[in-house]
Amino acid sequence: MPLLSDDKKLISFIIKDQNVVAELTRLFPSNYYHTQFNDDKYTLTFPFTNTVTQTLTRAGVHLTGYEPIRHRFDWPKLDMKHEMFPHQRDMAAFMIDNMRCFNLSEPRTGKTLATIAAGEYLLQTRETGGVLIFTPLSCVRSVWLNALRGTLPHRVTNVVFGTKQSRLKALNHKSSWVIMNHDSIARSPDILEETKRLIIDRKINVLVIDESTELGNTETQRWQAIYELSKMVKYLWLLTGTPGGPMTVHGQALLKDDAGYVPVSRDAWRLMTMYVSHTYSAKVGTSAAGNDRKFTVKKYEPLPDASEKIEIALTPSIRVRKRDVFKSLPDEVIIPRQLDLDKSQIDMLHALDAEKVMVFDGDLVNPESAAALRMKVLQIAAGVVYGENGRHRLAINHHLESLKLLLRESPNNKVIIYACHVELVEYIADSINKMRNDDKEFYTAKYIHGGVGDKTRAAIFDQFMTDPDLNVIVAHPRTVSYGVELGVASFIIFWGAPTVGTVVWRQAIERLYSSHQTYDKPAIYQFYTTKLERKIFETITSKDADEMDIANQFIKFLKSGDSFAEVD
């Protein structure tokens, strides 16, 4: 067991392995430590500093529980009153000692506060002049700004948002913490260069990538811009509770990778971690000579040892599981509810059956036609249709009656509804508020989708958590899938088959599970009408599926010959 000197300036520990001692001798100058040999073991004494413990960690000597942050730091309190949990202190200590690392702790385990504590410690020890955070838009204010203002009110926190001129002005504002959306620098070279200047001038040495799955693809502008910044700092902390499959992991791992394990090429990484499970031919047009232009679409699945390779790629990492630290968390309950189609929906879906032939040309599949048809089918089944003359709302009386009955079952009058089409999001919210016009004691609802601004989103999230008069949030799952605290809800409704992958699905569901959850049986309801929707729900919930898996499920359904209006 390590020993600290009374003044906490020195730390001593025993090592029996001569190879480790030799490695430490190589890493540290001889006047930096003291060695005493006795009874076939070495007692080493070092200055008790971050540099020492970080170097020891890299050499394989882990002094867990004896990191400087645990002994020389007054841990901050959330909202100035809530003590940090022990596992959050473990996270913070890990991120200090493993300077470029992943925090893969499950959603709702407190990664935000742990990161704030670690950053504040480095600010106090003057190892950094500031902390730069990249996070999804929905988390800029509702998660990070609120947490920083409530936890570190003495620090100046700045949000870089808005027009190009607004962002440039914000970057020149002196602050200890800077919060930016992932895409803030992606499409503007001027913003990227100004951010680089900020890092240099302010001596910013800490870069936080919140929800790092957003940087899974190395071919995006967002990844390339943040990659440039990641090479400029000593501390790089990537946070996500759902790292995703091999191809989503690639970009995240490459941001951190300093061991050369992860190849730069996405194709090379795919060959390391995946295999082709099946192929099909797709038509992409016709040549001038009238011949079909086609290509082969390959469906990839993870190799048996893919998880081991992913674990190596995401090293070093810390992962805290909710069930290990919150013993009273409720079990996840998924309740499918098949609803009846209204006549207009049935007629439209039958009419779309005739369009199946547009997707196929012999054995070839036209991906663009398939994607457009899939979106039409899922929109109509859920209750809306997008046409050349705009968006239209369909009669979905059974859906709305079922919703009304289910809302009345909510034990605390708080519900989240997810829908994957903007018009549907607004339609559901408007329908709930219309029900309130007819019954003054019924629920009130507000909606959030990509067209709702950052400040408005944050205000709605806060109102939902604190105001008993706001009962329902209707949202596109991508707008609330990361970091947002909505744990007061007693259940979630997914209205219609999701068009998003498993990562977004899981993150959206995690909004139910946190220390704010008081209901012992929160549930996830799946509203669907057709056989196709049920199969898509099964695809999303049974494995790590992405949008391509949903597309493939649709192709399989087309080949089955079933009508789009087919029900079980």
C-alpha positions as CSV (number, residue, x, y, z in Angstrom):
1,M,0.0,0.0,0.0
2,P,1.4,3.4,-0.9
3,L,2.3,5.8,1.9
4,L,2.0,9.6,1.8
5,S,4.2,11.9,3.8
6,D,2.5,14.0,6.4
7,D,2.8,17.1,4.3
8,K,1.5,15.1,1.2
9,K,4.5,16.1,-0.8
10,L,6.0,12.6,-1.1
11,I,4.6,9.2,-1.9
12,S,6.3,5.9,-1.3
13,F,5.5,2.4,-2.5
14,I,7.0,-1.0,-2.8
15,I,7.9,-2.8,-6.0
16,K,9.3,-6.4,-6.3
17,D,9.7,-6.6,-10.1
18,Q,13.2,-5.4,-11.1
19,N,11.9,-4.9,-14.7
20,V,9.4,-2.3,-13.5
21,V,12.1,-0.6,-11.4
22,A,14.4,-0.5,-14.5
23,E,11.6,1.1,-16.5
24,L,11.0,3.7,-13.9
25,T,14.7,4.4,-13.7
26,R,14.6,5.1,-17.5
27,L,11.6,7.4,-17.2
28,F,12.7,9.5,-14.3
29,P,16.0,11.4,-13.7
30,S,18.0,9.9,-10.9
31,N,17.7,13.0,-8.7
32,Y,13.9,12.8,-9.0
33,Y,13.3,9.9,-6.7
34,H,14.8,7.8,-3.9
35,T,15.3,4.0,-4.0
36,Q,15.8,1.8,-1.0
37,F,16.5,-2.0,-1.5
38,N,15.7,-4.4,1.3
39,D,14.4,-7.9,1.6
40,D,14.3,-8.5,-2.1
41,K,12.0,-5.5,-2.7
42,Y,12.4,-1.9,-3.6
43,T,10.9,1.0,-1.8
44,L,10.6,4.0,-4.1
45,T,9.8,7.5,-3.0
46,F,8.7,10.2,-5.5
47,P,7.3,13.7,-5.3
48,F,3.5,13.5,-5.1
49,T,2.6,15.2,-8.3
50,N,0.3,14.7,-11.3
51,T,3.3,14.2,-13.6
52,V,4.6,11.4,-11.4
53,T,1.3,9.5,-11.1
54,Q,0.7,9.9,-14.8
55,T,4.1,8.5,-15.7
56,L,3.7,5.7,-13.3
57,T,0.3,4.9,-14.8
58,R,1.8,4.7,-18.3
59,A,4.5,2.3,-16.9
60,G,1.8,0.1,-15.5
61,V,2.1,1.2,-11.8
62,H,-1.4,2.2,-10.8
63,L,-1.7,4.0,-7.5
64,T,-5.5,3.9,-7.4
65,G,-6.9,5.9,-4.5
66,Y,-3.6,7.8,-4.2
67,E,-4.0,10.3,-7.0
68,P,-3.2,13.9,-6.1
69,I,-6.7,15.0,-6.9
70,R,-8.0,12.9,-4.1
71,H,-5.8,14.5,-1.5
72,R,-5.2,18.1,-2.6
73,F,-8.6,19.2,-3.9
74,D,-12.0,20.3,-2.4
75,W,-14.5,18.4,-4.5
76,P,-17.1,20.6,-6.0
77,K,-20.8,20.1,-5.3
78,L,-23.5,19.9,-7.9
79,D,-25.7,23.0,-7.5
80,M,-23.5,23.9,-4.5
81,K,-25.2,21.2,-2.4
82,H,-25.0,17.7,-3.8
83,E,-21.8,15.8,-2.9
84,M,-20.1,13.9,-5.7
85,F,-20.6,10.1,-5.6
86,P,-17.5,8.0,-5.0
87,H,-17.7,6.6,-8.5
88,Q,-17.6,10.1,-9.9
89,R,-14.4,10.8,-8.0
90,D,-13.0,7.6,-9.5
91,M,-13.9,8.9,-13.0
92,A,-12.2,12.3,-12.3
93,A,-9.0,10.7,-10.9
94,F,-8.9,8.3,-13.9
95,M,-9.2,11.1,-16.4
96,I,-6.3,13.1,-14.7
97,D,-3.9,10.1,-14.6
98,N,-4.9,8.8,-18.1
99,M,-4.6,12.1,-19.9
100,R,-6.0,11.0,-23.2
101,C,-8.8,8.5,-22.5
102,F,-12.4,7.4,-22.7
103,N,-15.1,7.7,-20.1
104,L,-17.5,5.0,-21.3
105,S,-19.7,5.0,-18.2
106,E,-23.3,4.3,-18.8
107,P,-25.7,7.2,-19.3
108,R,-27.0,8.9,-16.2
109,T,-23.9,7.9,-14.0
110,G,-22.6,11.5,-13.7
111,K,-19.9,11.8,-16.4
112,T,-20.6,15.6,-16.6
113,L,-19.9,16.4,-13.0
114,A,-16.8,14.1,-12.9
115,T,-15.5,16.0,-16.0
116,I,-16.2,19.3,-14.4
117,A,-14.3,18.3,-11.2
118,A,-11.3,17.1,-13.2
119,G,-11.2,20.2,-15.3
120,E,-11.5,22.5,-12.2
121,Y,-8.7,20.6,-10.5
122,L,-6.4,21.3,-13.6
123,L,-7.5,24.9,-13.6
124,Q,-6.6,25.2,-9.9
125,T,-3.2,23.5,-10.4
126,R,-2.6,25.8,-13.4
127,E,-2.0,22.9,-15.7
128,T,-4.5,24.5,-18.1
129,G,-5.7,28.0,-18.8
130,G,-9.2,26.8,-19.7
131,V,-11.3,23.8,-20.7
132,L,-12.9,23.5,-24.2
133,I,-16.0,21.3,-24.5
134,F,-17.6,20.0,-27.7
135,T,-21.1,18.7,-27.2
136,P,-24.4,18.1,-29.1
137,L,-26.6,21.2,-29.5
138,S,-29.2,19.8,-27.1
139,C,-26.6,19.6,-24.4
140,V,-24.9,23.0,-24.7
141,R,-27.2,24.8,-22.3
142,S,-29.4,22.2,-20.7
143,V,-26.5,20.0,-19.6
144,W,-23.1,21.8,-19.6
145,L,-23.9,25.4,-19.1
146,N,-26.5,24.7,-16.3
147,A,-24.1,22.2,-14.6
148,L,-21.1,24.6,-14.7
149,R,-23.1,27.6,-13.5
150,G,-24.6,25.6,-10.7
151,T,-21.3,23.9,-9.7
152,L,-18.7,26.5,-10.3
153,P,-20.5,29.9,-10.1
154,H,-17.1,31.7,-9.6
155,R,-15.9,30.6,-13.0
156,V,-16.7,32.4,-16.2
157,T,-18.4,30.0,-18.7
158,N,-18.9,31.0,-22.3
159,V,-21.1,29.4,-25.0
160,V,-19.9,29.8,-28.6
161,F,-23.1,29.8,-30.7
162,G,-25.1,31.6,-33.3
163,T,-23.9,33.4,-36.4
164,K,-20.3,33.4,-37.6
165,Q,-19.8,36.9,-36.2
166,S,-21.4,35.9,-32.8
167,R,-19.1,32.9,-32.6
168,L,-16.0,34.9,-33.4
169,K,-16.9,37.4,-30.7
170,A,-17.6,34.7,-28.2
171,L,-14.2,33.1,-28.8
172,N,-12.6,36.4,-27.9
173,H,-14.5,36.5,-24.6
174,K,-12.2,35.6,-21.6
175,S,-13.5,32.6,-19.8
176,S,-12.3,29.4,-18.0
177,W,-14.8,27.1,-19.7
178,V,-15.8,27.3,-23.4
179,I,-18.7,25.2,-24.7
180,M,-19.3,24.6,-28.4
181,N,-21.5,22.5,-30.5
182,H,-19.8,19.7,-32.5
183,D,-20.5,21.5,-35.8
184,S,-19.5,25.0,-34.6
185,I,-16.1,24.8,-36.4
186,A,-16.9,22.2,-39.0
187,R,-17.9,24.5,-41.9
188,S,-16.0,27.6,-41.1
189,P,-12.2,27.8,-41.5
190,D,-12.3,31.2,-39.7
191,I,-13.9,29.7,-36.6
192,L,-11.4,26.8,-36.7
193,E,-8.4,29.1,-36.9
194,E,-9.8,31.3,-34.1
195,T,-10.4,28.3,-31.9
196,K,-6.7,27.2,-32.5
197,R,-5.6,30.7,-31.6
198,L,-7.8,30.5,-28.4
199,I,-6.1,27.2,-27.4
200,I,-2.6,28.8,-27.9
201,D,-3.3,32.2,-26.3
202,R,-5.2,31.0,-23.3
203,K,-2.9,27.9,-22.9
204,I,-6.0,25.6,-23.0
205,N,-4.7,22.1,-22.4
206,V,-8.0,20.2,-21.9
207,L,-10.4,19.2,-24.7
208,V,-13.6,17.4,-23.8
209,I,-15.6,15.6,-26.5
210,D,-19.0,14.9,-25.1
211,E,-21.0,12.1,-26.8
212,S,-18.0,11.2,-28.9
213,T,-20.1,8.8,-31.1
214,E,-20.9,12.0,-33.1
215,L,-17.3,11.8,-34.2
216,G,-17.4,8.2,-35.4
217,N,-16.9,9.0,-39.1
218,T,-13.4,10.3,-40.0
219,E,-14.6,11.5,-43.4
220,T,-16.8,14.3,-42.0
221,Q,-15.7,17.9,-41.7
222,R,-16.6,17.9,-38.0
223,W,-14.2,15.0,-37.3
224,Q,-11.4,16.5,-39.3
225,A,-11.7,19.9,-37.6
226,I,-11.8,18.5,-34.1
227,Y,-8.9,16.1,-34.9
228,E,-6.7,19.1,-35.6
229,L,-7.6,20.6,-32.2
230,S,-7.0,17.3,-30.4
231,K,-3.4,17.3,-31.3
232,M,-2.8,20.6,-29.7
233,V,-3.8,19.6,-26.1
234,K,-2.3,17.4,-23.4
235,Y,-5.7,16.2,-22.0
236,L,-8.3,14.7,-24.3
237,W,-11.4,13.2,-22.7
238,L,-13.9,11.4,-24.8
239,L,-17.3,10.8,-23.2
240,T,-20.0,8.4,-24.3
241,G,-22.1,5.7,-22.7
242,T,-22.8,4.0,-26.0
243,P,-19.6,3.8,-28.2
244,G,-21.4,1.9,-30.9
245,G,-20.3,-0.7,-33.4
246,P,-16.9,-1.0,-35.1
247,M,-17.3,1.7,-37.7
248,T,-18.6,4.2,-35.1
249,V,-15.7,3.4,-32.8
250,H,-13.2,4.0,-35.6
251,G,-13.3,7.8,-35.6
252,Q,-13.5,8.0,-31.8
253,A,-10.5,5.8,-31.3
254,L,-8.4,7.5,-34.0
255,L,-8.9,10.9,-32.2
256,K,-7.1,9.4,-29.1
257,D,-4.9,6.8,-30.6
258,D,-1.3,7.4,-29.8
259,A,-0.2,3.8,-30.0
260,G,-0.8,3.2,-33.7
261,Y,-3.2,0.3,-33.1
262,V,-6.1,1.9,-35.1
263,P,-5.4,2.3,-38.8
264,V,-6.2,5.6,-40.4
265,S,-8.1,4.0,-43.2
266,R,-11.7,3.1,-42.5
267,D,-11.5,0.3,-45.0
268,A,-8.5,-1.2,-43.1
269,W,-10.3,-1.0,-39.8
270,R,-13.4,-2.6,-41.4
271,L,-11.2,-5.5,-42.5
272,M,-9.9,-5.8,-39.0
273,T,-13.3,-5.9,-37.3
274,M,-16.0,-7.0,-39.8
275,Y,-16.9,-9.5,-42.5
276,V,-19.3,-9.5,-45.5
277,S,-22.4,-11.4,-44.4
278,H,-24.3,-11.0,-47.7
279,T,-24.5,-8.8,-50.9
280,Y,-27.1,-7.6,-53.3
281,S,-26.9,-5.6,-56.6
282,A,-28.2,-2.1,-56.7
283,K,-29.1,0.0,-59.7
284,V,-27.9,3.6,-59.9
285,G,-29.1,4.6,-63.3
286,T,-28.7,3.9,-67.0
287,S,-25.7,4.5,-69.2
288,A,-25.9,6.5,-72.5
289,A,-26.0,3.2,-74.3
290,G,-29.1,2.2,-72.4
291,N,-27.3,-0.3,-70.1
292,D,-28.0,-0.6,-66.4
293,R,-25.4,1.0,-64.2
294,K,-25.1,-1.0,-61.0
295,F,-23.0,-1.7,-58.0
296,T,-22.8,-4.4,-55.3
297,V,-24.0,-3.5,-51.9
298,K,-22.2,-5.4,-49.1
299,K,-23.7,-6.0,-45.7
300,Y,-21.1,-6.2,-43.0
301,E,-21.3,-7.9,-39.6
302,P,-18.8,-7.7,-36.7
303,L,-16.2,-10.5,-36.6
304,P,-16.2,-12.8,-33.5
305,D,-13.2,-11.0,-32.0
306,A,-14.4,-7.5,-32.9
307,S,-15.4,-6.7,-29.3
308,E,-11.8,-7.5,-28.2
309,K,-10.3,-5.2,-30.8
310,I,-12.8,-2.5,-29.9
311,E,-11.8,-2.8,-26.3
312,I,-8.1,-2.3,-27.2
313,A,-9.0,0.6,-29.5
314,L,-10.9,2.3,-26.6
315,T,-8.1,1.9,-24.1
316,P,-7.5,3.5,-21.6
317,S,-11.1,3.8,-20.5
318,I,-13.2,3.7,-17.4
319,R,-16.7,2.3,-17.4
320,V,-19.2,2.6,-14.5
321,R,-22.5,0.7,-14.8
322,K,-25.6,2.2,-13.3
323,R,-26.6,-1.1,-11.6
324,D,-23.3,-1.2,-9.8
325,V,-23.7,2.2,-8.2
326,F,-27.5,2.8,-8.1
327,K,-28.9,-0.4,-6.7
328,S,-32.5,0.7,-6.8
329,L,-32.8,1.4,-10.5
330,P,-35.9,-0.1,-12.1
331,D,-35.8,-2.8,-14.7
332,E,-36.4,-1.8,-18.4
333,V,-39.8,-2.8,-19.5
334,I,-40.7,-2.6,-23.3
335,I,-44.4,-2.8,-24.1
336,P,-45.4,-3.2,-27.8
337,R,-48.8,-1.7,-28.6
338,Q,-50.3,-2.5,-32.0
339,L,-52.9,0.2,-33.1
340,D,-55.4,0.1,-35.8
341,L,-54.9,1.9,-39.1
342,D,-57.5,4.5,-40.1
343,K,-59.1,4.1,-43.5
344,S,-57.1,6.9,-45.1
345,Q,-53.9,5.2,-44.0
346,I,-54.9,1.8,-45.4
347,D,-55.9,3.3,-48.7
348,M,-52.6,5.2,-49.0
349,L,-50.5,2.2,-48.0
350,H,-52.3,0.0,-50.5
351,A,-51.6,2.6,-53.2
352,L,-47.9,2.5,-52.3
353,D,-47.8,-1.2,-52.9
354,A,-47.9,-0.4,-56.6
355,E,-44.6,1.6,-56.2
356,K,-42.7,-1.5,-55.1
357,V,-41.8,-2.2,-58.8
358,M,-40.0,1.1,-58.9
359,V,-37.5,-0.2,-56.4
360,F,-36.6,-3.3,-58.3
361,D,-35.4,-3.8,-61.8
362,G,-35.1,-7.5,-62.1
363,D,-32.8,-8.5,-59.2
364,L,-31.4,-5.0,-58.8
365,V,-32.4,-2.6,-56.1
366,N,-32.5,1.1,-56.6
367,P,-31.3,2.5,-53.2
368,E,-32.7,6.0,-53.7
369,S,-36.1,4.7,-54.7
370,A,-36.1,2.3,-51.8
371,A,-35.2,5.0,-49.3
372,A,-37.8,7.4,-50.5
373,L,-40.5,4.7,-50.5
374,R,-39.5,3.5,-47.0
375,M,-39.8,7.0,-45.7
376,K,-43.3,7.5,-47.3
377,V,-44.5,4.2,-45.8
378,L,-43.3,4.9,-42.3
379,Q,-44.7,8.5,-42.4
380,I,-48.2,7.3,-43.4
381,A,-48.2,4.5,-40.9
382,A,-47.4,7.0,-38.2
383,G,-50.0,9.6,-39.3
384,V,-48.4,12.1,-41.7
385,V,-47.5,12.4,-45.3
386,Y,-44.9,14.6,-47.1
387,G,-45.9,15.5,-50.6
388,E,-45.1,17.9,-53.4
389,N,-47.7,20.3,-51.9
390,G,-46.3,20.2,-48.4
391,R,-46.9,18.2,-45.3
392,H,-50.2,16.8,-44.4
393,R,-51.7,15.3,-41.3
394,L,-53.8,12.2,-41.6
395,A,-56.8,11.1,-39.5
396,I,-55.3,8.8,-36.8
397,N,-58.2,8.6,-34.4
398,H,-57.2,5.3,-32.9
399,H,-53.7,6.5,-32.2
400,L,-55.0,9.6,-30.5
401,E,-57.6,7.7,-28.4
402,S,-55.0,5.2,-27.3
403,L,-52.6,8.1,-26.4
404,K,-55.3,9.8,-24.4
405,L,-56.0,6.7,-22.4
406,L,-52.3,5.9,-21.8
407,L,-51.5,9.5,-20.7
408,R,-54.1,9.2,-18.0
409,E,-52.2,6.2,-16.7
410,S,-49.1,8.2,-16.0
411,P,-48.6,8.1,-12.2
412,N,-46.8,11.5,-12.1
413,N,-48.2,13.2,-15.2
414,K,-44.8,13.3,-16.9
415,V,-44.3,11.5,-20.3
416,I,-41.9,11.7,-23.2
417,I,-43.0,10.9,-26.8
418,Y,-40.6,10.3,-29.6
419,A,-41.5,10.6,-33.2
420,C,-39.0,10.6,-36.2
421,H,-40.8,13.1,-38.5
422,V,-41.0,16.8,-37.8
423,E,-44.6,17.2,-38.9
424,L,-45.6,14.3,-36.7
425,V,-43.8,15.8,-33.7
426,E,-45.9,19.0,-34.0
427,Y,-49.1,17.0,-34.8
428,I,-48.9,15.0,-31.6
429,A,-48.2,18.1,-29.4
430,D,-51.0,20.0,-31.1
431,S,-53.4,17.1,-30.6
432,I,-52.5,16.8,-26.8
433,N,-53.0,20.6,-26.3
434,K,-56.3,20.3,-28.2
435,M,-57.4,17.6,-25.8
436,R,-56.6,20.1,-23.0
437,N,-58.9,22.7,-24.6
438,D,-61.7,20.2,-24.4
439,D,-60.7,19.1,-20.8
440,K,-59.0,21.8,-18.8
441,E,-57.5,19.1,-16.4
442,F,-55.8,17.3,-19.3
443,Y,-52.1,17.4,-20.1
444,T,-50.1,20.2,-21.8
445,A,-47.3,19.5,-24.3
446,K,-44.4,21.2,-26.0
447,Y,-42.4,19.9,-28.9
448,I,-38.7,19.8,-29.8
449,H,-37.1,19.1,-33.1
450,G,-34.2,20.3,-35.2
451,G,-36.0,23.6,-35.9
452,V,-36.3,24.6,-32.3
453,G,-33.4,26.8,-31.1
454,D,-30.9,26.0,-28.4
455,K,-32.2,28.5,-25.8
456,T,-35.8,27.4,-26.3
457,R,-34.9,23.7,-26.0
458,A,-33.0,24.4,-22.7
459,A,-36.1,26.3,-21.3
460,I,-38.4,23.4,-22.3
461,F,-36.2,20.8,-20.7
462,D,-35.9,22.8,-17.5
463,Q,-39.7,23.5,-17.4
464,F,-40.4,19.8,-17.8
465,M,-38.2,18.9,-14.9
466,T,-39.5,21.6,-12.5
467,D,-43.0,22.7,-13.6
468,P,-45.9,20.4,-12.8
469,D,-48.0,22.2,-15.5
470,L,-45.8,20.9,-18.4
471,N,-46.6,17.2,-18.7
472,V,-45.4,16.0,-22.1
473,I,-42.4,16.6,-24.3
474,V,-42.8,15.4,-27.9
475,A,-39.5,15.3,-29.6
476,H,-37.4,13.8,-32.4
477,P,-35.1,11.3,-30.6
478,R,-32.0,12.9,-32.0
479,T,-32.7,16.2,-30.2
480,V,-32.8,14.6,-26.8
481,S,-30.7,11.5,-27.2
482,Y,-27.6,12.8,-25.5
483,G,-27.0,14.0,-22.0
484,V,-30.4,15.7,-21.4
485,E,-31.9,15.0,-18.0
486,L,-35.6,14.0,-18.2
487,G,-35.7,11.4,-15.5
488,V,-39.0,12.6,-14.0
489,A,-40.9,11.0,-16.8
490,S,-42.8,7.8,-15.8
491,F,-42.7,6.4,-19.3
492,I,-41.7,6.9,-23.0
493,I,-43.7,6.4,-26.1
494,F,-42.1,5.7,-29.4
495,W,-44.7,6.7,-32.0
496,G,-44.1,4.7,-35.1
497,A,-41.1,2.7,-36.2
498,P,-37.8,4.6,-35.6
499,T,-35.7,5.7,-38.5
500,V,-32.6,6.1,-36.3
501,G,-30.1,3.4,-35.3
502,T,-29.7,1.6,-32.0
503,V,-27.2,4.1,-30.5
504,V,-29.8,7.0,-30.8
505,W,-32.6,4.6,-29.6
506,R,-30.6,3.5,-26.5
507,Q,-29.6,7.1,-25.7
508,A,-33.2,8.3,-26.0
509,I,-34.4,5.5,-23.7
510,E,-31.8,6.4,-21.1
511,R,-33.6,9.7,-20.4
512,L,-35.8,7.6,-18.1
513,Y,-33.1,6.3,-15.9
514,S,-31.4,8.6,-13.4
515,S,-31.4,9.5,-9.7
516,H,-34.5,11.7,-10.5
517,Q,-36.5,8.6,-11.4
518,T,-39.0,7.8,-8.6
519,Y,-41.4,5.5,-10.4
520,D,-40.5,1.8,-9.8
521,K,-41.8,0.6,-13.2
522,P,-41.0,3.1,-16.0
523,A,-41.9,1.7,-19.4
524,I,-41.1,2.1,-23.0
525,Y,-44.2,1.8,-25.2
526,Q,-43.9,1.0,-28.9
527,F,-46.8,2.4,-30.9
528,Y,-47.0,0.6,-34.3
529,T,-49.7,-0.4,-36.8
530,T,-48.2,-2.6,-39.5
531,K,-46.1,-5.8,-39.8
532,L,-43.2,-3.7,-41.3
533,E,-43.1,-1.4,-38.3
534,R,-43.0,-4.3,-35.9
535,K,-40.1,-5.8,-37.7
536,I,-38.2,-2.5,-37.6
537,F,-38.8,-2.3,-33.9
538,E,-37.4,-5.8,-33.5
539,T,-34.4,-5.0,-35.6
540,I,-33.6,-1.9,-33.5
541,T,-34.1,-3.6,-30.1
542,S,-32.4,-7.0,-30.8
543,K,-28.9,-5.9,-31.8
544,D,-26.6,-2.9,-32.5
545,A,-28.4,-1.8,-35.6
546,D,-27.8,1.3,-37.7
547,E,-29.8,3.0,-40.5
548,M,-28.4,0.6,-43.0
549,D,-29.9,-2.3,-41.0
550,I,-33.3,-0.6,-41.1
551,A,-32.9,-0.2,-44.9
552,N,-32.0,-3.9,-45.3
553,Q,-35.1,-4.8,-43.2
554,F,-37.2,-2.8,-45.6
555,I,-35.7,-4.6,-48.6
556,K,-36.5,-7.9,-47.1
557,F,-40.0,-6.9,-46.5
558,L,-40.4,-5.8,-50.1
559,K,-39.2,-9.2,-51.3
560,S,-41.7,-11.0,-49.0
561,G,-44.6,-9.7,-51.1
562,D,-46.6,-8.5,-48.1
563,S,-48.7,-5.4,-48.4
564,F,-47.5,-2.2,-46.6
565,A,-50.9,-2.3,-44.9
566,E,-50.3,-5.9,-43.7
567,V,-50.9,-6.3,-40.0
568,D,-50.1,-9.3,-37.7
